[in-house]
C-alpha cells in the first residue's frame, strides 16, 4: 500500500544567529527560541565506540566492553548527547514500527532507530545508542536492572566526560576519545530503555543532565511482583533476559542467570537481588531533571513505577509529567505534534542551557478524555490532601464501618467480570453521586483487616470511577497508513513514521488505581508469615499512581477481591476471605469533597448490587 508522507515544519521564522563552532563552544544556533537545523545529516559522522566498563560478568578474563553507536554533526564544535540504552536494537526493535539498527559492510552504523537522530543531529546534538551488556554487539551479561545494565549507561557517560577509556574495536587496544562531546548527556527511552535511565540517574553520575523515562520501571521487584504476590507472565529476570542475550552471553553467563533465578523466589518475597534493582532506594542521589511520561492504563509497566520515583527524588530536582489515557505507548504515537516540540525545548534547556523557561511552565499535563488535556502548575496539584476513606454498610465515606464483608475467591475474577457483577467473588462500596468534581492525583494505599479460610490468600483492591465516560480503549492508538516526517532523512535512515489516531469507546466504569498483595507478607515483604485460618491479619499495600478527575454525578468506588486472574497467580488453596470493615480503609490523595454522610446514607439502599456495599 502506498504511504502518504506529510512533512512537518517546526523551525521558527527568525533569522539564524550562528554561534562560532570552537572546541569550547556548542555548535548550535537559535531560531524562534529553539535550536535550529543548521547541520546536514548527509555528512554526519557515524562511528562506534567500545567502552571499558571495568566489569567481567561473563568471566572471560577481560573487562566487558559496552558498544555505543554514535551519529553526530560534522563540526569542530562540541555537542551534547541524547542517549538511549536498550536491549532491543537487534531483537524486537524500537518504536511503533519495530526499527532495528543496521550496519554497512564495514560495520559502520547506518540505521539509527526512532526519530531522535533525524531531528536532533541537524540541531547540534549527537545521538548515542547503547547496546546493553550481553546484547547485540556488546560483551558481558544481561542482568535485568543489575550492575551490568547500569554500567551500560554510566560507563558511556563517563567516556563522554573523559573519565573512562573507549576503544575503536571490541577487543583491540586502539583507544578513542570523545573530544567532540560537551559532556552533557540526556537519557531517553520507553519501557526497559527508560528504566535504565532511572537507574543511571539514581547513581548521581556526573554529566547526566536530564532523563526522559517513558513508561519506565523504577523498581524491578514491582514489575515482577506486587507486595508479595507474583504477577503472571515472566516468573523471574532470568526468563525475561534470556530472550535478548547475544551468543557470547548465552554461552558464558550461566552464573548470572542462576543468581537471578535464586534471587527471585516464586513466593514473591523481596530479596537482596530485588533490592539491588530498586532505583527508588537511591533516588536521593538523582541530580538530573526528569520529564516522565506514563499511560494510566499501562498494565505492562504499571503507574506505581513513575509515582514512587517521582515522590522519592529530591524536591530540588526539576520535574515534568505527561499522564495519558493510553496503555504502554510512546508519546510520539499518542501526542506527536505536541511531543516533538516539547521534547525539543526540554533538551535545549538542559543540554544546551537555553533559558527558555520550560521548567517554570505547568508541571503536569493529564489526559481527561481522548485528546483532551488539562495542565496544572504543580503535581500533585495544589490543594491535594491525603484523605482516609472507609467502607461501610452505607457505602464509602469517612466514617468507620462495622461488621464484615465475606466472599469466596474462585480464582477466576477479572476486572471485566467484577465490574459487570458477573463474578461474585468481591465486595464493592461507593460514595453517593458526587455533587462536584473530585480530583485524585498521586499514589493511594489500602489497609485491610482480613482473615482467610486457608493458609494461602491473595488480595486485590481497585479504586473505581462509576459513571458514563468516553475513554481510550485497548492500547489507546490505531496505526494509520499516512506518514509524517520529523527531521532530515538520509540514505538508509528516513525521518518518516506512520501516524496514529486514538481508539475510543464508551464505558460505565473505569478502574483508576489497582493494587495486589499476598496476605502471607502482611508483616514483611522479605519474610512471609504462616497464615492461621480464621485469624485476622492487618496488611497495608499500595495502589497504583493516578491522576483522574471523577466528575460530578459519578461515584467513587472501592472494590475488594481475592485473586485477579488477569494479573496475579492463584494461591495454592483458594480461600473464603472475611474483611473486618472497622479495620479496613483506603488512603487517597484527593482534591475536592465527598457528599455528606447523611446523603450517602439516604441513597444506600437504592443503589443496585455491584455498585454499593454489594457482597458476593
N, C-alpha and C positions, 0 to 999 in steps of 0.2 A: 504494500500500500504506500502510495506517495505521501510523504510527510511535509506539511506546510511549515515553513520557518518564519517566525516573526522576530525581527531584530529589535532589541530593546536598547534605547539610548538613555544613559543616566548622567553623563557628564554635563556640567553646567556650561553656560554660555559665556562666562567671563574670560578675559584674556589670560592665557597661561603666564605664570611668573616662574620661570625656571630657577631652581636653586643649583648653584655650581656643584658638580659632582667631584668631590675630592675624597681622599682616603678617610677624612674625618667627618664628612657631611653626608647624610642620607640622600640618595638620588631620587628625589620626588619633587613634584610641582603641584601647587594647589590651583583648582579651578572650581568656582562655586562653593568654596569652603571645604572641598574634599580633594584627595589626591587624584590626579588626572592621568589618563593613559598616554604617557609620553614615550614609553619604550615599546619596541616591537617584539612580538612573540617569534617572528621568523628567525631572529638572530639570538634568541635567548640561549643562555648557557645551560646545557643539560649534562649532568655528571652524577657520579655515585661516590659516596664515601663509606668506609667500613670503620666503625668507631670501636675502640677497645673499651669494653665495659668493666674489665677487671674481674669478672666472674668466670668460672669454669664449671657451669652446671652440667654440661654434657660429658665432663670427665675425660676430655681428650688430651689433657696436659697443656693446653694453650688457652689464653683468655678468650672468652666468647666475644666475637665482633658482631655488632648490630649494623644492619645495612640501611642507609638513608639515600633515597633518590632525590636529586635536587634539580630544580629549574629556577633560574634567576635572570634578571635583566643583564644585558651586556652593557655594563657601565663600570667606570673606575670608582664610582661612589659606593659607599657601604649601604647595605639594605637590611631591613629587619626580616624576620622569618615567620611565616604561617606554617605550622607543623601539625600533621596528623599522623599518629602512630596506630597501626592496625595489624590484626592477624589475617585480614580478609583479602589482601591485594591479589592473591593468586588462587583464591578458593571461591567464596560466594560473591566476591566483588563488592563495590561500593555504590550506594545511591539507588534510586528507584529503577535504574537501568542496569544495575549489577556490573559496573565497569571494573575491569582489572588493569593492572599495569601491563604495558607491552615494552619490548626492547628491540633494538635493531640487531643485526648480525654480530656487531662488536660488543653487544651488551649495554649500549648506551640507552637510557630510558627514553621512550617515545611517548607513550600514553600515560598521562597523569590523571587518575580518576577524579571525577567531580569538576566543578567549575572554578575552583579556587585558583588554579594556575592561569587559566584563560583570562580571568577577571583581574586578579591582583598583581601578577607579574608585570603587565604593562604599567601599573600604577606605582611601581617601585618597591615591590615586595619579592622576596624569594619564597617558594613553596617547597617544603621538605616533607616527603612521605616516607615514613619509617616502618620497616618490617619488624614486627615483634621478634625477639629472640626465639629461635626454633621454628620460624615461619619463613616462607619464600626464600630470599637469598641471605638470611641471617644465620649465624651459628647459634649454639646454645639450645635451651629447652623452653617449651611452653609451660608456664606455671600459673596461668589464670589469676591474674591480680597480684602475684607474688613478687619477690625480689627481682627476678629476671625481667618481668614485664615492666616494672617501674624503671629499672636500669635502661630499658629500651628507649625511654624518653629522657631521663636525666643525663645519660651519657652523651646524647646528641646535643642537648642544651649546653653541657659543659664544653663539648668540642667547639660549638659555635661561639663560645666565650673564651676560647684559648686555654681551657683548663684540662683538656683530655686529648689524647692522640688519636688522629684518624689516619686511615691508610687508603691507598689508591686501589688495592685489591683485597680480597677476603683473607688471604693467607700471607701476602707479601710483606716486605719491610719498608717500602717507599711510603713516606708519610705525606699527609695532605692537610693543609691548614685552611681555616675559614677566614682568610684575610678580607673577604668581601662582606662579612657579617657585622652588623652593629652590635650583635649580642642580644638584642631584644627579640623575644620569642612569644608568640601566641599559639596555644594549642587548641585545636578544634576537633570535634568528632562526634558521631552518633553511636549510641549503644556502647559496645566494647571499646571503641575508639575514644569516646568521651569519658569512659571510665578511667582509662589510663591518664587522661588529662586531670581528673580529680585526684588520682593517686600521686601523680608527679607534683601537682600543686601542694599536696599535703606534706611533701618533703621540704618545702620552702626553698627550693633550688633557686639560686641567683640567676637572673636573666629571663625567667618566665614572668612575663608582664601581665598576661591575661589568659583565661581559659574560656572556651565556649562549649560546655558539655551539653550535648543534645540527647535526651532520653538515656542518661548515663547512670552507671552504678556508682554508689559511694561506699557500699559495704557488700562484699560478695556473699557473705552469710545471708543477707536479706534478698539476694537473688535466688539462692537455692533453698532457703529456709525462711520460716516466719515464726518467731517466738516459740521455738521448739518443735514445730511441725514442718515436715518436708513438703515442698511443692512437687507436683507431678512433673514429668519431663526428665531433664538431666539429673541424675542422682548425686553426682559429685563433679568437682572441677576436672577430674581425670576424663570422664566421659565427654565433657564438652571440649577440652583442649585437644584430645586425640584427633578430632576432625580437622585440625589446622596445622598439625606438625609436618615439617618437611622430612625428607628421607633421613637426614642426619639425626634429627630429634627422635624419630621413630626407632632408630637403631641404638641410640646412646642414652636415652632419658628415662629408662625404666625406674631408676631410683626416685626421680622427681614424681613420676606418676604414682608410685607406691606411697610416697609421703602424702600426696594429695588424697589418695583413697583412704588411707588410715586416718587422716585428719578431718574427714567429713563423714562421721558415722550416720547411718540411716535414721537413727532415732532423733535427729535434729538438734543435738547438743552443740553449743558454741564452744569451740576448741581453740587452742593456740594457733592452729593453722588459719582459722577464720579471723582471729584477732590480727594476724599479720596482713590480712587482706581487708581490713576495716579502715578506710581512709577517714572516716568521721573521727576516729580516735585521735588522729593527728591534725585535725582541721585547724587547730590553733596556730599551726605553722604557716598557714596559707597567707601569702602576700599578694598574689596575682588577683586582679579584678576578675569577676565572674559574670558571664552572660549565660544563664541557664534556660534551656527550653525543654518542656515536657508536655506530654499529652495526658489529659485526665483519664482517658480510657486505655492507657498503656498497661496491659497485664503481662507484658514481657519484662520490661524494666518498670517496676511499679513506682508510683509517685512518691512514696516514702523516701526513695533514694535521693531525690533532689531536696526534699523537705528537711531531712535530718542534716544534710551537709550545709544547706543554707543557714540553718539555725546554729550550727556549730562553728562556722568560720568567724573570725574576729569582726566586731562591729565596724572597724576601720576599713574593711575591705569593700571597695565599690562593687555593687551587685545590681544585676538587672535580670528580669524574668519574663518569659513568654509562656503562658499556660493555655494550651489549646484543648479543643474537644476531641482531638484525634487519638488514635492508639499510638503505635510505635512508628512515627512518621517524622521525617526531617522537615523543618520549616520551609526549605526550598520547595517542598511539594505540597504545602498547605497554605503558604502566605508569601509566595515568591516575590511579588512586586514590592512588598514592604521589607522582606527579609534581606535581600541583597544590599540595598542602600543603607539599611540599619547596621548590618554587619560591617559594611564598608566604613561607616563613621566610627563604629566601635574599635575596629583595628587601627584606623587613623589616630584615634585618641590615645590608645595605649601603646602602640608600636611606633608611630611617627611623632607622637606628642603634639598632635594638632589640637589646639584648645577649642574644641567645637561644642563643649558643654553637654555632651550626651549623658555624662554621669549625673547631671542635675535635672534631667528630664524624668517623666514618670517611671518609677522603678518596675512596675508590673503592667503587662498587657494581657488580659484574660478574655478568652472567647466565651461569650454568653449564649450565642446561637450560631449556626453555621455562618462563618464570615462576618460575624458581628462582634466587635471587640470593644472592651472598655478598659481605660487606663486608670491607675492610681499612683500617686506620688511616692508612696511607700508601701512595702509589703512585709508582713500583713498590713492591711490598711489601717489608718488611724481610727481609733475607736473600737478596735477588735478586743474582746475580753474573753478570757478563758472561763467558760460557764459550765457548771455541773448540771447535767440533766439526768432525770431518774425515771425508769419505767414504773408504772403503777396500774391499778385497775381502771384508772381514769385516763390513761394514755401516757404521754411523755411530757414531763414538766419538771419543775424544780423541787416539788415536794417529794419526800421519800415514799416509796411504795411499801406495801405489806403483802404477805403471802408468798406464793411460789408460782413459777411457770415450769411446767414439765412436759417433755415430749421425747419421743424415741428417735434417735439418729438412725435412719435407714441406709445411710451411706450413699444415697443417690441424689441428694439435694444439689440444685444448681441455682444460679441467680434467676434464670428464667422461670423455673417452676416454683421457686419460693415466692417471687413477686406476684406470680399469677394465682398462687394459692393451690396449685395442683399437687404440691408436695407438702405434707403436713408436719414435717419434722422441723418446725421452727416456731418462734413466738415473735409477734410484731406489735410495736407500740408506736403511736404517733401523737403529735400535738393536734390541737384543733386547727381549723383553717387559719393561716396567718392573716393578720389584719394589716401587715406591712411587710415589705421585703426583708429577708433575713440573709445576711452575707456570712458564709462560713469560709474562713481563709486561714490555713495553717494545718497543723497535724493534731488530730484528736487521739484520745486513748480511752480505753474502756476498762473498768474494774468489775469483775463478776465474783459473786459468791455462788459456787455451783458444786453439786455432788453428782457422782456418776454411779450407775448400777454395775459397772465393770471396772477392772483395773486399768483400762485404757480409754481415753476420751480426747477428741479433737474438737476445738471450738471455732466458731465463725461469728463475726459481727459486722453488720453493714449500717451505715447511715444512708437513708433513702429520702429522696425528694418525690413525694407523691403528688402528682398533678400533671396535666397535659403539657407537652412541650415538643418542639421540633428540634432535633439534635442530629449531629453527625452519626452515621451508622457504620458498623464494621470497622475497618481501619480508618475510615473518615475521608478517604480520597478515591477517586477513579482516575486512571491514567488515560489521557486522550492521545490522538494521533498528531495533532499540530505541535510544533516546537516553538520555543523562544530561545534566543541566544544571549549569553551573558559573558561578554568579554570577546577576546580575539581568538579566532580559530587558527590552527596551523596544520600542516600535513601530519596526519596520524593522531590528531587530538583536537576535535572541534568543540566549540563552546555552546552547542545547541542541545536542548533537552526537551523531552515531551512534557507538555503542560498537563495539569490535573484540574479536577473540579471536586467539590465537596459531594459526598454521598450523605443523604439525609433522610429522615423519616420521623413519624410521629410516635410518641410513647406516652404512657400514662404514669410511669415511674422511672426514676433514674437512681442508680447506686452512685453516691458521691464520695464515699470512703469505705474501705474494706480492711478487715484485719482477721488474722488466723492465729491459733495457738494450740499447743499441746498442754493439757492440764497437768501432766507429769512435771512440767517445768515451772510450776506455779511459784516456787521459791528460788529457782536458779536456772538460768539458761545453760549453764555448763554442767550442772549435776542434776539429773532427773530424780524425783522422789517417787516412792511407791504410793500408788493411789489405793486407798481402802474404800471399797464400795460402800456407798451410803454416807460417807463422811464429807462434810462441806469443806471446800478449799477456796481460798481467795486468791485471785490472779488478776494482774493488770497487764494488758498488752496493747500494742499500738495499732491505730488505724492509719490508712494512707493519707498523705497530704492532699489537700484540695483547695480550690478557690471556686466557690459555687454560690450563685445567688438563688435562694429559694423564694420564688415570687409570692406576693400577697395572694391569698386564696389557696395556695398549696399547703401541704402538711409536711413537716419534718418527721421522719420515722426512724426507729431503731429496730433492726431485725437481729434476733439472737438465734443461732442454729448450731448444729454439730458439724459433720464433715461437709465441706464444699467440694463436691466431686469434680468441679471444673478447675479446681486449683490445687487441692491438697490430697495427700494419700489418706487412705482409710486407716483407722486404728485396728489393731488385731481383733478386738472384740467391740462390736458396736453397742453403745450404751443407751440407757434412758437417762437423760440429763434433767436435773431439777435445779432451777435458778432461784435463789433467795432474792426477791425483789428489793427488800430493805438493804441488801448488801451489794446491789448492782447499780452502777452509774456510768455515765459517759461524759468525759470532759471535752468540750467542743470550743474551739476558738471562733467566736461569732460576733458580728456587729448587727445590732437590732434587738428586738424583744419578742418574746413569745406571748401568745394570748394568755389572759389571766386564768388562774386555776379554776375559777367559777365557770368561765366559758368552756374550758376544757371538760369539766365535769358534766356540764349540761348536755354536751353532744356525745358523751362517751357511749351511751347505749344505742345511739342511732347509726354508728359507723359500722360498715359491713365487716365481716370476718376477713382477716388477711390484711386489714389496714390498721386497726387499733386494738391492742390488747387481745389479739386472737391467738389461741393456742391450738396446737395440733398434736 
